[in-house]
Amino acid sequence: MSVTQLVWFKSSYSGSAGDDCVEVAVTEQVIRVRDSKDVTRPHVAVGRDGWASFVRYAARG
């Protein structure tokens, strides 16, 4: 799947006033993360295990 075919999702915590936020796109191999304010910049690709660890860590506050 090419980057242009990815389906990006904005965080449900993001406001609609142009606040800082990220978007994610899920593929079979990786989770891709990008800055929603400048989608032309490179994105980060994180393995599924790494993403799961990050989400667990973030959920702890």
Beta strands, then each sheet from edge to edge (+ up, - down):
strand 1: 9-10
strand 2: 22-26
strand 3: 30-35
strand 4: 44-47
sheet 1: 1+ 2- 3+ 4-
end
